[in-house]
Amino acid sequence: MSTDSNAAAILLNPADDVAVARRRIGVGETTGVSGVIAKQLVPRGHKVALRELAIGTELRKFGQVIGVATQTIQPGEHVHLHNLAMADAHAAHQFSTETEELGMVAPSDRRTFVGYDRGAGGVGTRNYIGVLTTVNCSATVSRYIADHFNRMGGLDGYDSVDGVVALTHGLGCAISNKSEGYRYLTRVIQGYARHPNFGGILMIGLGCETNQIQPILEHYKLEEGDRFRTLSIQQMGGTRKTIDAACEMIREMLPGVNQAVRTQQPLSKLKVALECGGSDGYSGITANPALGHASDLVVRHGGTTCLAETPEIYGAEHLLTRRAVRPEIAQKLIDRIDWWREYTARNGAELNNNPSYGNKQGGLTTILEKSLGAVAKGGSMPLKAVYEYAEIIEETGFVFMDTPGYDPVAVTGQVAGGCNVVCFTTGRGSVSGWKPAPTIKIATNTEMYEHMREDMDIDTGGIATGTETIEAAGEKLFEHILAVASGQKTVSEVYDYGDNEFVPWQVGAIT
């Protein structure tokens, strides 16, 4: 990446056909790259052409193809939707060619965090009680129970309990119990039921729904006890009786949950979700590579990081297959890409439906461009495993989970897999929370960070302006991850956000 902080544009790779505007570049202004003068207005974060590109020419950014010119483009012209279109992703898929684990820290020198040891259940970074619904029909009751404790004094005297979370959703009935959607839903529910950020769980159903409690318990070997209870509204005799019984069960849990104390824990017990949303033209330049550097540091100290959003690695998956520690792991990633091609086709869509409106406003033109920036969150360490949606993450190191690109659904899967901290990069200003996992919001540019400061934790805009390096920003973020894992509140937690981001993936027919 070019380092001249006075230049109006950033050159990311010597092979690139475009540079990225550091700021709004007016007509007639120099870009500061290759002597190119802007012939058109180039908005902040958008692309400016560095050379003449004939119609049909493949165009490169990050040193990789991001699309083809749909008309002849002159040097200094704005490059975006009007003159650049999706190209077929055809990069060669090399398997397991970049698998060396560089820079692993000696076990005696590895960093630690202070968390809640749940024994075989893992280590929590928070100490919540969860009210987990099997079906939408038990959502109202579950929210009322949570409100009783969070807003009506039910937690008075229990200062070590972070809160009661109602995990409600719109699913649970009118689906086949042999379908993908049912499998994903039950996998999410059992993952949250086991999550170490919960000191206690109460699972509530209606009684007549497809998604019955007992089959979930039996299939996933969940056993009721002092910290895990279940209720059915119809069996209890209605809403009021269920609320009363549920509140009593939680009151019985509270003394034990409140006794939990933080102790020093190795980073092998830390699982960090790597996510981006509301991306812009800076995402792949600042916040994502900074998070990638932080991800490498977590892994080098023995921890686990999880990249997701399969549609948002499309066209860049070849960068991950090279890092797969075994060919079969690389092949599993390709298989999931193929599944997505078929899935989008049967639903009358295509993978390039992404980027979103906000992504395009921020300067991203094609999914290839977005994916190349998104993959940067995954750093450079070897790829140890590829998981299907909401599968429990058992490998340590850098892993991938197959999820949609829709942020609430993606992170719900990662948290169900065991991620106990979420790192979320954003250029447009996403504001989600994701209880029970603390969520660190990382701004890609300083303008948005200052404008939405109450919702952002970290600013990486200095990378674009040349006042900070990717490495320095990544190290700062690594330290912040450890502090948050040890109890420091994120801005989402300060304002008590994150109750509505539990969104299991809805796949298949609703009948």
C-alpha positions as CSV (number, residue, x, y, z in Angstrom):
1,M,0.0,0.0,0.0
2,S,1.2,3.5,-0.8
3,T,2.4,5.4,2.2
4,D,2.3,9.1,1.1
5,S,-0.2,10.5,3.5
6,N,-0.4,13.7,1.4
7,A,-1.7,11.9,-1.7
8,A,-5.4,12.1,-2.3
9,A,-5.6,8.5,-3.2
10,I,-4.2,5.2,-2.0
11,L,-2.5,2.7,-4.3
12,L,-3.0,-0.8,-2.7
13,N,-0.9,-2.9,-5.1
14,P,1.5,-1.9,-8.0
15,A,-0.5,-4.1,-10.3
16,D,-3.8,-2.3,-9.6
17,D,-5.7,-0.4,-12.3
18,V,-7.4,1.9,-9.7
19,A,-6.5,3.8,-6.5
20,V,-8.9,4.5,-3.6
21,A,-9.8,8.1,-2.7
22,R,-8.6,9.1,0.8
23,R,-11.0,12.0,0.6
24,R,-13.4,13.6,-1.9
25,I,-11.3,14.3,-5.0
26,G,-12.6,17.2,-7.2
27,V,-12.3,17.5,-11.0
28,G,-8.8,18.7,-11.9
29,E,-7.2,17.7,-8.6
30,T,-4.2,15.5,-8.6
31,T,-4.7,12.0,-7.1
32,G,-1.1,11.8,-5.9
33,V,-0.7,8.4,-7.7
34,S,1.2,8.0,-11.0
35,G,0.6,11.7,-11.9
36,V,-3.1,11.0,-12.6
37,I,-5.5,14.0,-12.5
38,A,-9.1,13.5,-11.6
39,K,-11.4,14.0,-14.7
40,Q,-14.5,13.4,-12.6
41,L,-15.6,13.8,-9.0
42,V,-14.5,10.8,-7.0
43,P,-16.3,10.4,-3.6
44,R,-14.3,9.4,-0.5
45,G,-13.6,5.7,-0.5
46,H,-14.4,5.3,-4.2
47,K,-12.1,4.2,-7.0
48,V,-10.3,6.3,-9.6
49,A,-8.8,4.9,-12.8
50,L,-5.0,5.0,-13.2
51,R,-4.8,4.0,-16.8
52,E,-7.0,3.6,-19.9
53,L,-9.1,0.5,-19.8
54,A,-10.9,-0.8,-22.9
55,I,-14.4,-2.2,-22.7
56,G,-14.2,-5.8,-21.6
57,T,-10.8,-5.4,-19.8
58,E,-10.4,-7.1,-16.4
59,L,-9.8,-4.5,-13.7
60,R,-7.6,-5.1,-10.7
61,K,-7.6,-3.9,-7.1
62,F,-5.6,-5.6,-4.3
63,G,-3.7,-7.1,-7.2
64,Q,-6.7,-9.2,-8.0
65,V,-9.5,-9.0,-10.6
66,I,-12.6,-7.3,-9.2
67,G,-14.6,-7.0,-12.5
68,V,-14.6,-6.0,-16.1
69,A,-15.0,-2.6,-17.7
70,T,-18.4,-2.1,-19.3
71,Q,-17.2,0.9,-21.3
72,T,-13.9,2.5,-22.1
73,I,-12.4,4.1,-18.9
74,Q,-9.9,6.9,-19.1
75,P,-7.3,7.7,-16.4
76,G,-8.7,10.0,-13.7
77,E,-12.3,8.8,-14.2
78,H,-14.5,7.6,-11.4
79,V,-14.8,3.8,-11.5
80,H,-18.0,2.3,-10.1
81,L,-21.4,0.8,-11.1
82,H,-21.7,2.8,-14.3
83,N,-18.6,1.4,-15.9
84,L,-17.6,-1.7,-13.9
85,A,-19.5,-5.0,-13.7
86,M,-19.0,-8.5,-12.1
87,A,-16.6,-10.9,-13.7
88,D,-16.9,-14.6,-13.3
89,A,-14.7,-15.8,-10.5
90,H,-12.0,-17.9,-12.1
91,A,-9.0,-17.7,-9.8
92,A,-7.1,-21.0,-9.6
93,H,-7.8,-23.0,-6.4
94,Q,-4.5,-24.2,-5.0
95,F,-4.9,-26.5,-2.0
96,S,-2.7,-26.4,1.1
97,T,0.3,-24.5,-0.3
98,E,0.6,-21.8,2.5
99,T,0.2,-23.8,5.7
100,E,3.3,-22.8,7.8
101,E,2.4,-21.5,11.3
102,L,4.7,-18.6,11.6
103,G,5.4,-16.7,14.8
104,M,3.7,-19.0,17.3
105,V,4.4,-17.8,20.8
106,A,6.0,-20.2,23.3
107,P,3.4,-21.6,25.7
108,S,5.2,-20.0,28.7
109,D,5.0,-16.5,27.1
110,R,1.4,-16.6,25.9
111,R,-1.1,-13.9,27.0
112,T,-4.1,-14.7,29.1
113,F,-7.5,-13.2,29.9
114,V,-9.7,-13.3,33.0
115,G,-12.9,-15.3,32.4
116,Y,-15.5,-17.6,34.0
117,D,-14.4,-21.2,34.0
118,R,-17.4,-23.4,33.3
119,G,-15.4,-26.6,33.4
120,A,-16.1,-28.9,30.4
121,G,-18.5,-26.1,29.1
122,G,-15.6,-23.8,28.3
123,V,-14.7,-20.3,29.6
124,G,-17.1,-17.4,29.5
125,T,-16.3,-13.8,29.0
126,R,-19.7,-12.8,30.4
127,N,-22.1,-14.1,33.1
128,Y,-25.7,-14.0,31.8
129,I,-28.8,-16.0,32.3
130,G,-30.5,-16.9,29.0
131,V,-34.2,-17.5,28.3
132,L,-34.1,-19.5,25.1
133,T,-37.2,-20.0,23.0
134,T,-37.9,-23.0,20.8
135,V,-40.6,-21.2,18.8
136,N,-41.9,-17.7,18.1
137,C,-45.0,-18.5,20.1
138,S,-43.1,-18.4,23.4
139,A,-41.3,-15.1,22.6
140,T,-43.7,-12.7,24.4
141,V,-43.5,-14.8,27.6
142,S,-39.7,-15.0,27.4
143,R,-39.3,-11.2,26.9
144,Y,-41.6,-10.5,29.8
145,I,-39.5,-12.8,32.1
146,A,-36.3,-11.0,31.0
147,D,-37.9,-7.6,31.6
148,H,-38.9,-8.6,35.1
149,F,-35.3,-9.1,36.0
150,N,-33.6,-6.5,33.9
151,R,-36.0,-3.6,34.4
152,M,-38.2,-4.4,37.4
153,G,-35.5,-5.0,40.1
154,G,-35.3,-8.7,39.8
155,L,-31.5,-8.6,39.7
156,D,-31.1,-6.3,42.8
157,G,-28.3,-7.7,44.9
158,Y,-26.8,-9.9,42.2
159,D,-24.1,-7.7,40.9
160,S,-22.0,-10.4,39.3
161,V,-24.9,-11.3,36.9
162,D,-24.7,-9.4,33.6
163,G,-28.4,-9.7,32.9
164,V,-31.2,-12.0,31.7
165,V,-31.3,-12.3,27.9
166,A,-34.5,-13.3,26.0
167,L,-33.3,-15.2,22.9
168,T,-36.4,-15.0,20.7
169,H,-36.9,-15.6,17.0
170,G,-39.5,-16.1,14.3
171,L,-39.1,-19.8,13.6
172,G,-39.9,-23.1,15.3
173,C,-43.1,-24.3,13.5
174,A,-44.5,-25.0,10.0
175,I,-41.1,-26.6,8.9
176,S,-40.1,-30.2,8.3
177,N,-38.1,-31.7,11.1
178,K,-36.0,-33.4,8.4
179,S,-35.1,-30.1,6.7
180,E,-31.9,-28.1,6.6
181,G,-33.7,-25.2,8.3
182,Y,-34.8,-27.4,11.2
183,R,-31.3,-28.8,11.6
184,Y,-29.8,-25.3,11.6
185,L,-32.4,-24.0,14.1
186,T,-31.9,-26.8,16.6
187,R,-28.1,-26.6,16.2
188,V,-28.3,-22.9,17.1
189,I,-30.5,-23.5,20.1
190,Q,-28.3,-26.2,21.6
191,G,-25.2,-24.1,20.9
192,Y,-26.6,-21.2,22.9
193,A,-27.8,-23.6,25.6
194,R,-24.2,-24.7,26.1
195,H,-22.6,-21.3,25.6
196,P,-20.1,-20.5,28.4
197,N,-21.2,-16.8,28.5
198,F,-24.4,-18.1,30.2
199,G,-24.3,-19.1,33.9
200,G,-27.9,-20.5,33.5
201,I,-30.4,-21.3,30.8
202,L,-34.2,-21.6,30.8
203,M,-35.7,-23.1,27.6
204,I,-39.3,-22.3,26.9
205,G,-41.7,-23.8,24.3
206,L,-45.4,-23.4,23.6
207,G,-46.2,-27.1,23.5
208,C,-47.7,-27.9,20.1
209,E,-44.9,-26.6,17.9
210,T,-42.8,-28.7,15.4
211,N,-39.6,-27.8,17.3
212,Q,-40.2,-29.8,20.4
213,I,-37.9,-29.4,23.5
214,Q,-37.5,-33.2,24.2
215,P,-36.0,-34.2,20.8
216,I,-33.5,-31.3,21.1
217,L,-32.4,-32.5,24.6
218,E,-32.1,-36.1,23.4
219,H,-30.3,-35.5,20.1
220,Y,-27.8,-33.1,21.6
221,K,-27.5,-34.9,25.0
222,L,-28.6,-31.9,27.0
223,E,-29.5,-32.7,30.6
224,E,-31.7,-30.6,32.9
225,G,-30.2,-29.5,36.3
226,D,-29.8,-26.6,38.6
227,R,-28.5,-24.3,35.8
228,F,-30.6,-25.7,32.9
229,R,-34.4,-25.9,33.1
230,T,-37.2,-26.2,30.6
231,L,-40.9,-25.1,30.5
232,S,-43.9,-25.5,28.2
233,I,-46.6,-22.8,28.2
234,Q,-49.5,-25.2,27.4
235,Q,-48.3,-27.8,30.0
236,M,-48.0,-25.1,32.7
237,G,-51.5,-23.9,32.0
238,G,-50.9,-20.5,30.2
239,T,-48.8,-17.5,30.1
240,R,-49.2,-16.1,33.6
241,K,-48.5,-19.5,35.2
242,T,-45.5,-19.9,33.0
243,I,-44.1,-16.5,33.8
244,D,-44.5,-17.1,37.5
245,A,-42.8,-20.5,37.3
246,A,-40.0,-19.2,35.1
247,C,-39.3,-16.3,37.4
248,E,-39.1,-18.7,40.4
249,M,-36.7,-21.0,38.5
250,I,-34.4,-18.0,37.7
251,R,-34.6,-16.8,41.2
252,E,-33.3,-20.3,42.3
253,M,-30.5,-20.0,39.8
254,L,-29.4,-16.5,40.7
255,P,-27.4,-17.2,43.9
256,G,-25.2,-19.8,42.1
257,V,-24.7,-17.8,39.0
258,N,-23.8,-14.8,41.1
259,Q,-21.1,-16.7,42.8
260,A,-19.1,-17.2,39.6
261,V,-15.8,-15.4,39.7
262,R,-13.3,-14.5,37.0
263,T,-10.0,-16.4,37.0
264,Q,-6.9,-16.3,34.8
265,Q,-7.4,-18.3,31.6
266,P,-5.3,-19.3,28.6
267,L,-6.1,-17.9,25.2
268,S,-6.9,-21.4,24.1
269,K,-10.3,-20.8,25.8
270,L,-10.9,-17.6,23.7
271,K,-13.0,-17.9,20.5
272,V,-13.3,-14.7,18.5
273,A,-15.9,-14.1,15.7
274,L,-14.5,-12.0,12.8
275,E,-17.4,-10.1,11.2
276,C,-18.0,-7.1,8.9
277,G,-21.1,-5.2,8.1
278,G,-22.1,-1.9,6.5
279,S,-18.7,-2.1,4.7
280,D,-17.3,0.7,2.5
281,G,-14.3,1.3,0.3
282,Y,-12.0,1.5,3.3
283,S,-13.0,-1.8,4.9
284,G,-10.4,-3.8,3.0
285,I,-7.8,-1.2,3.5
286,T,-8.0,-0.3,7.2
287,A,-10.3,-2.2,9.7
288,N,-10.3,-5.6,8.0
289,P,-6.5,-6.0,7.6
290,A,-6.0,-4.5,11.2
291,L,-8.5,-7.2,12.5
292,G,-6.6,-9.7,10.4
293,H,-3.4,-8.8,12.2
294,A,-5.2,-9.0,15.6
295,S,-6.6,-12.4,14.5
296,D,-3.0,-13.6,13.8
297,L,-2.0,-12.5,17.3
298,V,-4.9,-14.3,18.9
299,V,-3.9,-17.5,17.1
300,R,-0.2,-17.1,17.8
301,H,-1.0,-16.9,21.5
302,G,-3.1,-20.2,21.3
303,G,-6.6,-18.8,20.7
304,T,-9.2,-19.4,18.0
305,T,-10.7,-16.9,15.4
306,C,-13.6,-17.7,13.2
307,L,-14.2,-16.0,9.8
308,A,-17.7,-16.5,8.2
309,E,-20.1,-15.1,5.5
310,T,-19.5,-17.5,2.6
311,P,-21.1,-15.2,0.0
312,E,-18.6,-12.6,1.1
313,I,-15.5,-14.7,0.4
314,Y,-16.8,-15.7,-3.1
315,G,-14.1,-14.8,-5.6
316,A,-11.5,-14.7,-2.8
317,E,-11.8,-18.3,-1.6
318,H,-8.6,-19.2,-3.4
319,L,-6.7,-17.2,-0.8
320,L,-8.1,-19.4,1.9
321,T,-7.8,-22.8,0.1
322,R,-4.0,-22.2,-0.1
323,R,-4.0,-21.9,3.7
324,A,-6.0,-25.0,4.5
325,V,-3.8,-27.4,6.5
326,R,-5.2,-30.4,4.6
327,P,-6.7,-30.7,1.1
328,E,-10.0,-32.0,2.4
329,I,-10.5,-28.8,4.4
330,A,-9.9,-26.8,1.2
331,Q,-12.4,-29.0,-0.6
332,K,-15.0,-28.6,2.0
333,L,-14.8,-24.8,1.5
334,I,-15.2,-25.2,-2.3
335,D,-18.2,-27.5,-1.6
336,R,-19.9,-24.8,0.4
337,I,-19.3,-22.3,-2.4
338,D,-20.9,-24.7,-4.8
339,W,-23.8,-25.2,-2.4
340,W,-24.3,-21.4,-2.4
341,R,-24.2,-21.2,-6.2
342,E,-27.0,-23.8,-6.3
343,Y,-28.9,-22.2,-3.4
344,T,-29.0,-18.7,-4.9
345,A,-29.9,-20.1,-8.3
346,R,-32.9,-22.0,-7.1
347,N,-34.1,-18.9,-5.3
348,G,-33.8,-16.7,-8.4
349,A,-30.7,-14.8,-7.2
350,E,-27.0,-14.8,-7.7
351,L,-24.0,-14.3,-5.4
352,N,-23.4,-10.9,-6.9
353,N,-26.7,-9.7,-5.4
354,N,-24.3,-8.6,-2.6
355,P,-22.9,-5.8,-2.2
356,S,-25.7,-4.0,-0.5
357,Y,-27.0,-0.5,-1.2
358,G,-24.9,0.9,1.6
359,N,-21.8,-1.0,0.4
360,K,-22.2,0.6,-3.0
361,Q,-22.7,4.0,-1.6
362,G,-19.4,3.5,0.3
363,G,-17.5,2.7,-2.9
364,L,-17.8,-1.1,-3.3
365,T,-18.9,-2.2,-6.8
366,T,-18.8,-6.0,-7.1
367,I,-18.8,-9.0,-4.7
368,L,-15.3,-9.8,-5.9
369,E,-14.1,-6.5,-4.6
370,K,-16.0,-6.8,-1.3
371,S,-14.8,-10.4,-0.8
372,L,-11.1,-9.6,-1.3
373,G,-11.4,-6.9,1.4
374,A,-13.5,-9.2,3.7
375,V,-11.0,-12.1,3.6
376,A,-8.4,-9.7,5.1
377,K,-10.2,-10.1,8.5
378,G,-8.8,-13.7,8.5
379,G,-5.2,-12.6,8.7
380,S,-2.5,-15.0,7.4
381,M,-2.5,-18.1,9.7
382,P,-3.3,-21.6,8.4
383,L,-7.0,-22.6,8.0
384,K,-7.5,-25.4,10.5
385,A,-11.2,-26.3,9.8
386,V,-14.4,-25.4,7.9
387,Y,-17.6,-25.7,9.9
388,E,-21.2,-25.8,8.7
389,Y,-23.6,-23.3,10.2
390,A,-23.7,-23.2,14.0
391,E,-21.5,-26.3,14.4
392,I,-19.5,-26.3,17.7
393,I,-16.0,-25.0,17.0
394,E,-13.6,-27.6,18.4
395,E,-10.3,-26.8,16.6
396,T,-8.0,-24.1,17.9
397,G,-6.5,-21.6,15.5
398,F,-8.0,-19.9,12.5
399,V,-11.2,-21.5,11.2
400,F,-14.1,-20.7,8.9
401,M,-17.9,-21.1,9.3
402,D,-20.4,-21.3,6.5
403,T,-23.0,-18.6,7.0
404,P,-25.0,-16.1,5.0
405,G,-23.6,-12.6,4.6
406,Y,-26.5,-11.1,6.6
407,D,-24.8,-10.0,9.8
408,P,-27.3,-11.0,12.5
409,V,-27.6,-14.5,11.0
410,A,-23.9,-15.0,10.5
411,V,-22.9,-13.9,14.1
412,T,-25.8,-16.0,15.6
413,G,-24.1,-19.0,14.0
414,Q,-20.7,-18.1,15.2
415,V,-21.9,-17.5,18.8
416,A,-23.8,-20.8,18.6
417,G,-20.4,-22.4,17.6
418,G,-18.9,-21.1,20.8
419,C,-17.4,-17.6,20.0
420,N,-17.3,-15.7,23.2
421,V,-16.2,-12.3,21.8
422,V,-17.3,-10.7,18.5
423,C,-15.1,-8.2,16.5
424,F,-17.2,-6.3,14.0
425,T,-15.7,-3.9,11.4
426,T,-18.0,-1.3,9.7
427,G,-17.6,1.6,7.4
428,R,-21.1,2.8,7.2
429,G,-21.9,2.4,10.9
430,S,-23.5,-0.9,11.9
431,V,-24.8,-0.8,15.5
432,S,-25.6,-4.4,16.5
433,G,-24.8,-6.0,19.8
434,W,-25.2,-9.8,20.0
435,K,-25.8,-10.7,23.6
436,P,-24.4,-12.8,25.3
437,A,-21.1,-12.2,23.3
438,P,-19.6,-8.7,23.8
439,T,-19.2,-7.0,20.4
440,I,-16.3,-4.7,19.6
441,K,-17.3,-2.2,16.8
442,I,-14.3,-1.2,14.6
443,A,-14.7,1.8,12.4
444,T,-13.0,1.8,9.0
445,N,-12.7,5.6,8.7
446,T,-12.4,8.5,11.2
447,E,-15.2,10.6,9.8
448,M,-17.8,7.9,10.6
449,Y,-16.1,7.1,13.9
450,E,-16.5,10.7,15.1
451,H,-20.0,11.0,13.7
452,M,-21.2,7.8,15.5
453,R,-18.7,7.8,18.4
454,E,-21.3,6.5,20.9
455,D,-21.6,3.3,18.9
456,M,-18.0,2.7,17.9
457,D,-15.2,1.1,20.0
458,I,-12.1,1.5,17.8
459,D,-11.1,3.8,15.0
460,T,-8.7,2.5,12.3
461,G,-9.1,5.4,10.0
462,G,-5.5,6.4,10.7
463,I,-4.3,3.7,8.4
464,A,-5.9,5.5,5.5
465,T,-4.6,8.9,6.5
466,G,-1.1,7.5,7.1
467,T,-0.9,8.3,10.8
468,E,-1.1,4.6,11.9
469,T,0.1,1.3,10.4
470,I,-2.0,-1.9,10.0
471,E,0.3,-3.6,12.5
472,A,0.0,-0.9,15.2
473,A,-3.8,-0.8,14.8
474,G,-3.9,-4.6,14.9
475,E,-1.9,-4.7,18.1
476,K,-4.1,-2.1,19.7
477,L,-7.1,-4.1,18.7
478,F,-5.6,-7.3,20.1
479,E,-5.1,-5.6,23.5
480,H,-8.7,-4.4,23.4
481,I,-10.0,-7.9,22.7
482,L,-8.2,-9.2,25.8
483,A,-9.6,-6.3,27.9
484,V,-13.1,-6.9,26.7
485,A,-12.8,-10.7,27.2
486,S,-11.7,-9.9,30.8
487,G,-14.8,-7.8,31.5
488,Q,-14.2,-4.3,30.0
489,K,-17.6,-3.2,28.6
490,T,-18.1,-2.5,24.9
491,V,-20.1,0.5,23.9
492,S,-23.0,-1.8,23.0
493,E,-22.9,-3.1,26.6
494,V,-22.7,0.4,28.1
495,Y,-26.1,1.2,26.4
496,D,-27.4,-2.3,27.0
497,Y,-27.9,-3.1,23.3
498,G,-27.9,-6.6,21.8
499,D,-31.2,-8.1,22.8
500,N,-32.6,-8.5,19.2
501,E,-29.7,-9.8,17.2
502,F,-30.5,-13.5,17.8
503,V,-31.5,-14.5,14.3
504,P,-31.1,-18.2,13.3
505,W,-30.8,-18.9,9.6
506,Q,-34.1,-19.5,8.0
507,V,-33.7,-22.0,5.1
508,G,-36.4,-24.0,3.3
509,A,-40.1,-24.0,2.9
510,I,-42.5,-22.6,5.6
511,T,-45.7,-24.5,5.2
